[in-house]
């Protein structure tokens, strides 16, 4: 029993590991919630977000005369250590839990209190000198500290996600420039359409994803409105006059984000609208990213019986029974990440809808779903860029031959010979196997000079 210390709470005494910085309420949560296997320590931005909140709260309490200077300084120092990445192994609780986030809030309260006690020369668990509740959680409730910590985490995580997204946009754009002169057939409904360049196709991938940079950043701006000072339900009970505004100001100063106090704290406390709209932006990104991966798989299909217009970097043998087979494993894994993101967005939707009266108790699964999505997308974007996009090469001759033998180029004849004649030429070409070019000349519809000018591929990839 020497390796444990006894702590007590509402429900009685409990053994806590002697070397742990967390306390009794964290220990209960560890025993109660064995759900996802993903702990709070899996999300360092979340720990830093909570440390931001606790440091701002302590500063506000000190400035309002509620916290002694020595205790404030030690709490602030403990928060700084968390912000620097220390003691993150002291957050062992599952991300999915009951209690509307109380276990998370108490985990951070206990770790900060026990680290502050050490700095004061006291024993861990000697809470009369620095209490998780009476000092670290002063003028707060789980219902304002926890969601504010989530928002500070998501602001950090969004910055990382946007960076990863910008990097893959750049990679696609580089390929667009590299393939600017590779003529190929465009397709609609998987049928030949009209010519384009492979460069145009890859530049379109870049532009498609680039739109989501602004969308993510704009939606993340909603996270700067916080409900600190709301305490239990938004009425501000047990928080002094002026606490909400001052705490938001201090939080802005500490984080560098333009944090503001919500204009109506009763409304802001159960509201999860910012999470819903941000999650929807990630779903939009996932849908678009998955479509691009589908296209990469189609364009690389073959090598003999598919499109085979591009080569994806070979990453591993593709079959345990078919020798020589190489599969598009990187786009495939990114597709699966996108499905996960789309599913998590539905979880966010249900969790947000489940709010009742003055609180939403489903914020743990809501926040976990969003944070998991950001992690998954960051990893997927890096994987797709590093192991696939930068190594893609073009099969130039394959692309050009498809253009030359495509029925689709007859579209360019419409303005010159009419839709009816063009349709007849296309039908005959399809039935006989002859080229559109030769049929037009055989039937004397146009001269060779006229036809060459109309069907010059360079005239078919832009307005003409």
RADATA-V165223 format. One record per pair of residues at least 24 apart in sequence whose C-alpha atoms are under 10 Angstrom apart, sorted by the first residue. I is the first residue (numbers start at 1). GAP is how many residues later the second one is. Records with the same first field share a line. If there is no record, write none. Layout:
BEGIN
I=GAP + GAP
END
This chain:
BEGIN
5=119 + 120
6=119
7=118 + 119 + 120
8=117
16=109
18=106 + 107
19=105
20=67 + 69 + 70 + 71 + 90 + 91 + 94 + 104 + 105
21=66 + 68 + 69 + 70 + 86 + 87 + 88 + 89 + 90 + 91 + 92 + 93 + 94 + 96 + 97 + 103 + 104
22=68 + 69 + 70 + 84 + 85 + 86 + 87 + 88 + 89 + 90 + 91 + 92 + 93 + 102 + 103 + 110
23=67 + 83 + 84 + 85 + 86 + 87 + 88 + 90 + 91 + 101 + 102 + 109
24=82 + 83 + 86 + 101
25=77 + 78 + 79 + 80 + 81 + 82 + 84 + 85
26=64 + 65 + 66 + 67 + 76 + 77 + 78 + 79 + 80 + 81 + 82 + 83 + 84 + 85
27=65 + 66 + 76 + 80
28=65 + 75
29=63 + 64 + 65 + 68 + 69 + 70 + 73 + 74 + 75 + 77 + 78
30=61 + 62 + 63 + 64 + 67 + 73
31=62 + 63
32=61 + 62 + 65 + 66
33=60 + 61 + 62 + 63 + 64 + 65 + 70
34=59 + 60 + 61 + 62 + 63
35=58 + 59 + 60 + 61 + 62
36=58 + 59 + 60 + 61 + 332
37=55 + 56 + 57 + 58 + 59
38=54 + 55 + 56 + 57 + 58 + 330 + 334
39=50 + 52 + 53 + 54 + 55 + 56 + 57 + 329
40=48 + 49 + 50 + 51 + 52 + 53 + 54 + 55 + 56 + 64 + 67 + 328
41=46 + 47 + 48 + 49 + 50 + 51 + 52 + 53 + 54
42=46 + 47 + 49 + 50 + 52 + 53 + 330
43=45 + 48 + 52 + 110 + 114 + 325 + 328 + 329 + 332
44=38 + 39 + 41 + 44 + 45 + 47 + 109 + 113
45=38 + 40 + 104 + 105 + 107 + 108 + 109 + 110 + 111 + 112 + 326
46=100 + 103 + 104 + 105 + 106 + 107 + 108 + 110 + 111 + 321 + 325
47=32 + 35 + 36 + 38 + 40 + 41 + 44 + 57 + 60 + 61 + 102 + 103 + 105 + 106
48=31 + 32 + 33 + 34 + 35 + 36 + 37 + 40 + 101 + 102 + 104 + 105 + 108 + 207
49=33 + 34 + 96 + 97 + 98 + 99 + 100 + 101 + 102 + 103 + 104 + 105 + 106 + 107 + 206
50=29 + 32 + 33 + 54 + 55 + 58 + 59 + 95 + 96 + 97 + 98 + 99 + 100 + 101 + 102 + 103
51=24 + 25 + 27 + 28 + 29 + 30 + 31 + 32 + 57 + 58 + 61 + 98 + 101
52=24 + 27 + 28 + 30 + 31 + 96 + 97 + 100 + 101 + 198 + 199 + 200 + 202 + 203
53=26 + 91 + 92 + 93 + 94 + 95 + 96 + 97 + 99 + 175 + 194 + 195 + 197 + 198 + 201 + 202
54=24 + 25 + 51 + 54 + 55 + 58 + 82 + 83 + 84 + 86 + 91 + 95 + 197
55=24 + 25 + 57 + 81 + 192 + 195 + 196 + 199
56=172 + 190 + 191 + 192 + 193 + 194 + 195 + 196 + 197 + 198 + 199
57=78 + 79 + 80 + 81 + 82 + 83 + 88 + 171 + 172 + 186 + 187 + 189 + 190 + 191 + 193 + 194
58=77 + 78 + 79 + 80 + 81 + 189 + 192
59=187 + 188 + 191 + 192
60=78 + 79 + 182 + 183 + 184 + 185 + 186 + 187 + 188 + 189 + 190 + 191
61=74 + 75 + 77 + 78 + 178 + 179 + 182 + 185 + 186
63=180 + 183 + 184
64=176 + 177 + 178 + 179 + 182
66=69 + 72 + 73 + 174
67=67 + 68 + 69 + 71
68=67
70=46 + 50
71=42 + 45 + 46 + 48 + 49 + 58 + 59 + 60 + 64 + 65
72=44 + 58 + 63 + 64
73=43 + 46
74=38 + 39 + 41 + 42 + 43 + 44 + 45 + 46 + 56
75=34 + 37 + 38 + 39 + 40 + 41 + 42 + 44 + 55 + 60 + 61
76=36 + 40 + 60
77=35 + 38 + 39 + 42
78=33 + 34 + 35 + 36 + 37 + 38 + 39 + 40 + 41
79=29 + 32 + 33 + 34 + 36 + 37
80=32
81=31 + 34
82=26 + 29 + 30
87=24 + 25 + 28
94=270 + 274
95=269 + 270 + 271 + 272 + 273 + 274
96=266 + 267 + 268 + 269 + 270 + 271 + 272 + 273
97=264 + 265 + 266 + 267 + 268
98=263 + 264 + 265 + 266 + 267
99=43 + 262 + 263 + 264 + 265
100=42 + 43 + 46 + 47 + 259 + 260 + 261 + 262 + 263 + 264 + 265
101=41 + 42 + 44 + 45 + 46 + 260 + 261 + 262 + 263 + 264
102=39 + 40 + 41 + 43 + 44 + 259 + 262
103=39 + 43
104=38 + 41 + 42 + 45 + 260
105=27 + 28 + 32 + 36 + 37 + 38 + 39 + 40 + 41 + 42 + 44
106=26 + 27 + 30 + 31 + 36 + 40
107=25
108=24 + 28 + 29
109=24 + 25 + 26 + 27 + 28
110=26 + 27
111=25
112=24
113=24
138=93 + 100 + 101
139=89 + 90 + 91 + 92 + 97 + 98 + 99 + 100 + 101 + 104 + 105
140=88 + 89 + 90 + 91 + 92 + 96 + 97 + 98 + 99 + 103 + 104
141=87 + 88 + 89 + 90 + 91 + 92 + 93 + 95 + 96 + 97 + 98
142=86 + 89 + 90
143=84 + 85 + 86 + 87 + 88 + 89 + 90 + 91 + 126 + 127 + 215 + 216 + 217 + 218
144=82 + 83 + 84 + 85 + 86 + 87 + 88 + 89 + 90 + 92 + 121 + 124 + 125 + 126
145=81 + 82 + 83 + 84 + 85 + 86
146=81 + 82 + 217 + 218
147=76 + 79 + 80 + 81 + 121 + 122 + 123 + 124 + 125 + 216 + 217 + 220
148=75 + 76 + 77 + 78 + 79 + 80 + 100 + 103 + 121
149=77 + 79
150=73 + 125 + 213 + 214 + 217 + 218 + 220 + 221
151=69 + 70 + 71 + 72 + 73 + 74 + 75 + 123 + 124 + 216
152=71 + 72 + 74 + 99 + 103 + 105 + 107
153=70 + 214 + 218
154=66 + 69 + 121 + 124 + 213 + 216 + 217 + 220
155=62 + 65 + 66 + 67 + 68 + 69 + 100 + 102
156=64 + 99 + 101
157=63 + 213 + 214 + 217 + 218 + 221
158=55 + 58 + 59 + 61 + 62 + 120 + 213 + 216 + 217 + 220
159=54 + 57 + 58 + 61
160=214 + 215 + 218
161=52 + 55 + 56 + 121 + 212 + 213 + 214 + 215 + 216 + 217 + 218 + 220
162=48 + 50 + 51 + 52 + 53 + 54 + 55 + 212 + 216
163=50 + 215 + 218
164=49 + 213 + 214 + 215 + 216 + 217 + 218 + 221
165=41 + 44 + 45 + 47 + 48 + 120 + 212 + 213 + 216 + 217 + 220
166=40 + 43 + 44 + 46 + 47 + 215
167=43 + 214 + 215 + 218 + 219
168=37 + 38 + 41 + 42 + 213 + 214 + 215 + 216 + 217 + 218 + 221 + 222
169=33 + 34 + 35 + 36 + 37 + 38 + 39 + 40 + 41 + 42 + 44 + 212 + 216
170=33 + 36 + 37 + 40 + 215 + 220
171=31 + 32 + 35 + 213 + 214 + 215 + 218 + 219 + 220
172=27 + 29 + 30 + 31 + 32 + 33 + 34 + 35 + 37 + 213 + 217 + 218 + 220
173=26 + 27 + 28 + 29 + 30 + 31 + 32 + 33 + 34
174=25 + 28 + 29 + 32 + 215 + 216
175=24 + 25 + 26 + 27 + 28 + 31 + 214 + 215 + 216 + 217 + 218 + 219
176=24 + 25 + 26 + 27 + 28 + 29 + 30
177=25 + 26
178=24 + 215 + 216
179=24 + 214 + 215 + 217
181=215 + 277
182=127 + 212 + 213 + 214 + 215 + 217 + 218
183=213 + 214 + 215 + 216 + 217 + 218 + 219 + 220 + 274 + 275 + 277 + 278
184=125 + 211 + 212 + 213 + 214 + 215 + 216 + 217 + 218 + 219 + 220 + 222 + 273 + 277
185=124 + 214 + 215 + 216 + 217 + 218 + 219 + 220 + 221 + 223 + 224
186=217 + 222 + 275
187=221
190=108
191=216 + 217
192=210 + 211 + 214 + 215 + 216 + 217
193=213 + 214 + 215 + 216 + 217 + 218
194=209 + 212 + 213 + 214 + 215 + 216 + 217 + 218 + 263 + 266 + 267
195=204 + 205 + 207 + 208 + 209 + 211 + 213 + 214 + 216 + 217 + 262 + 263 + 264 + 265 + 266 + 267
196=207 + 261 + 262 + 264 + 265 + 266
197=202 + 203 + 260 + 261 + 263 + 264
198=111 + 112 + 196 + 198 + 201
199=195
200=261
201=94
202=90 + 94 + 187
204=88
205=83 + 84 + 86 + 87 + 88 + 90
206=86
208=77 + 80 + 81 + 84
209=75 + 76 + 77 + 79 + 80 + 83
210=75
211=74
212=69 + 70 + 72 + 73 + 76
213=68 + 72
214=67
215=62 + 63 + 65 + 66 + 67 + 69 + 70
216=61 + 62 + 63 + 64 + 65 + 66 + 68 + 69
217=61 + 64
218=60 + 63
219=55 + 56 + 57 + 58 + 59 + 60 + 61 + 62
220=54 + 55 + 57 + 58 + 59 + 61
221=36 + 37 + 38 + 53 + 57
222=37 + 51 + 52 + 53 + 55 + 56
223=34 + 35 + 36 + 37 + 50 + 51 + 52 + 55
224=24 + 27 + 28 + 33 + 34 + 35 + 36 + 37 + 38 + 50
225=33 + 34 + 35 + 36 + 37 + 38 + 43 + 49
226=25 + 33 + 34 + 35 + 36 + 37 + 39 + 42 + 43
227=33 + 34 + 35 + 36 + 37 + 38 + 39 + 40 + 41 + 42 + 43 + 44
228=32 + 33 + 34 + 37 + 40 + 41
229=32 + 33 + 36
230=31 + 32 + 34 + 35 + 36 + 37 + 38 + 39
231=34 + 35 + 38
232=34 + 37 + 126 + 127
233=32 + 33 + 34 + 35 + 36 + 37 + 124 + 125 + 126
234=30 + 31 + 32 + 33 + 34 + 35 + 36 + 124 + 125
235=29 + 30 + 31 + 34
236=29 + 30
266=92 + 93
267=90 + 91 + 92
268=90 + 91
269=89 + 90 + 91
270=82 + 85 + 86 + 87 + 88 + 89 + 90 + 91 + 93
271=81 + 82 + 84 + 87 + 88 + 89
272=76 + 77 + 79 + 80 + 81 + 83 + 87 + 88 + 90 + 91 + 94
273=76 + 79 + 80
274=78
275=70 + 73 + 74 + 77 + 88 + 91 + 92 + 95
276=69 + 70 + 71 + 72 + 73 + 74 + 75 + 76 + 77 + 90 + 94
277=68 + 71 + 72
278=67 + 92
279=62 + 63 + 65 + 66 + 67 + 68 + 69 + 70 + 87 + 88 + 90 + 91 + 92 + 94 + 95
280=61 + 62 + 65 + 66 + 68 + 69 + 90
281=64
282=56 + 59 + 60 + 62 + 63 + 88 + 91 + 92 + 95
283=55 + 56 + 57 + 58 + 59 + 60 + 61 + 62 + 63 + 90
284=54 + 57 + 58
285=53 + 56 + 57 + 92
286=48 + 49 + 50 + 51 + 52 + 53 + 54 + 55 + 56 + 87 + 91
287=48 + 51 + 52 + 54 + 55
288=50
289=42 + 45 + 46 + 48 + 49 + 88 + 91 + 92 + 95
290=41 + 42 + 43 + 44 + 45 + 46 + 47 + 48 + 49
291=40 + 44 + 47
292=39 + 42 + 43
293=35 + 37 + 38 + 39 + 40 + 41 + 42 + 45 + 91
294=37 + 38 + 40 + 41
295=36
296=32 + 35 + 36 + 92 + 93 + 96
297=30 + 31 + 32 + 33 + 34 + 35
298=30
299=95
300=27 + 28 + 92 + 93 + 94 + 95
301=26 + 27
302=24 + 25
307=88 + 91 + 92 + 95
308=86 + 87 + 90 + 91
309=84 + 85 + 86 + 87 + 88 + 89 + 90 + 91 + 93
310=82 + 83 + 84 + 85 + 86 + 88 + 89
311=77 + 80 + 81 + 82 + 83 + 84
312=75 + 76 + 77 + 78 + 79 + 80 + 81 + 82
313=74 + 75 + 76 + 77 + 78 + 79 + 80
314=73 + 74 + 77 + 78
315=72 + 73
328=60
329=55 + 58 + 59
330=50 + 53 + 54 + 55 + 56 + 57 + 58 + 59
331=49 + 52 + 53 + 56 + 57 + 58
332=52
333=47 + 50 + 51
334=42 + 43 + 45 + 46 + 47 + 49 + 50
335=45
336=44
337=36 + 39 + 40 + 42 + 43 + 44
338=35 + 38 + 39 + 42
340=29 + 32 + 33 + 36 + 37
341=28 + 29 + 31 + 32 + 33 + 35 + 36
342=31
343=26 + 30
344=24 + 25 + 26 + 27 + 28 + 29
345=24 + 25 + 28
400=57
403=54
404=31 + 32 + 33 + 51 + 53
405=24 + 28 + 29 + 30 + 31 + 32
406=24 + 29 + 30
407=26 + 27 + 28 + 29 + 30
408=28
409=26 + 27 + 28 + 45 + 46 + 48 + 51
410=25 + 26 + 27 + 30 + 44 + 45
411=44 + 49
412=39 + 42 + 43 + 44 + 45 + 47 + 48 + 52
413=27 + 33 + 38 + 41 + 42
415=39
416=29 + 30 + 34 + 35 + 38
417=28 + 29
421=24
END
